[in-house]
Amino acid sequence: MAYLADSFRFSCCSNSGRIFQSWPGIEERLDPICHNSDGIVFKTYDGEYLLKQYWEPEQAYGKKFNGHRGEIHEIVYEYARELGIEIRLGQQVMEYWETDTEAGVVLNGERMAADVVLAADGVRSKARTIVLGYEDKPKSSGYAVYRAWMDSDELAKNPLTADLVVNGDSHTGWLGPDIHFLAASIKNGREFSWVCTHKDEADVEESWQAPGSVSDALRVLEGWDPTTHAIVRATPAAKLVDWKLVYRDPLPTWLSPQKRIALIGDAAHPFLPTSIQGASQSMEDGTCIAVCLALSGKDDVPTALRAFERMRYERVKKAQETGVSTRDTWHKADFDRVRQNPESIKLKREAWLLDHDAEKHAHDQFETTVAQIRDEDNGISKL
């Protein structure tokens, strides 16, 4: 079976790693295909060592899983099939609809009805139209990424890059004005991925993914550490992607007018890669909404979706902001100051974000949240 996703890296932090661990057998299937380094080395754009940030302090929050998105999706897909869950691939959702009592989609011309629809249709979501009442279009974030995933054979032969792959998994980040370059080896160094985030004002009206150009990527990295150039030159042309980072204005709500359709994941709240939370927050969405629907039952779907949104909205907004702050810290770094305080460029690994149990939180907060919603519906305010 072909991979169910592209070659982009899937980063699942401890706040969602616990979700994987709650599914019997999934941790054991994921471990062999996931990245396993003890930290990330930060350097200046021209190769000067700054510091190494070790992952050990955050291990108290739980386990993370980082790997090839397609491989991880395939493991989850097979697990769902083992549970007897019907999954239809290659389907085109042409329309979303709802009434007071049900919701559904038009799928390849077939009208389907259900109690609730969870629209996880990404940043170009069609479901946003029914939620907003109009079609909104994605905007350029002003940035794009070159990205690639490849085997590491050629890198192992080059003295500039061999250390990145011959000693097991490694993770390195180069920081410069309005650019950062992250590279990681995986599967004991046998495979390699890299991303280069840079300024880009290209139109995203029609498409934001295209084949990448090695020569264009090298021009972006002019004057950078020769190691970054060696990585790019070793990248097969067919493995390089030019990906425009798309921005969406924050939505006032993730719910349709009749509260039968909920946007989740990127359809509701796209994340910048520098947040390292896009996948994790999508998984938290799914976990929270599952609890809310289980507790509300089929007869009160609208209340379940309202409780889900109430519990998730502000947390997601705060998590989104970490992507902007990390990018700005790296892209606007004053390296004279950074040399005096290297800790300033570390990724923020905070307990409020990483030590969060979405399932437990939803169970603990559901009744209180529903009571607040009903009080507001009845015109009762709490001072």
Secondary structure, DSSP 8 states (H G I E B T S, - for coil): ---SS-S-EEEE-HHHHHHHHTSTTHHHHHGGGB---SEEEEEETTS-EEEEEESGGGGGG---EEEEHHHHHHHHHHHHHHTT-----S--EEEEEE-SS-EEEEETTEEEEES-EEE---TT-SHHHHHHSS----EEEEEEEEEEEEESHHHHHSTTTGGGTTTS--EEEEEETTEEEEEEEETTTTEEEEEEEEE-----SS-SEEE--HHHHHHHTTTS-HHHHHHHHTS-GGGEEEEEEEE----S-SB-TTS-EEE-GGGT----GGGS-HHHHHHHHHHHHHHHHHHH-GGGHHHHHHHHHHHHHHHHHHHHHHHHHHHHHHHT--HHHHHH-GGGGS----HHHHS--HHHHHHHHHHHHHHHHHHHHTT----
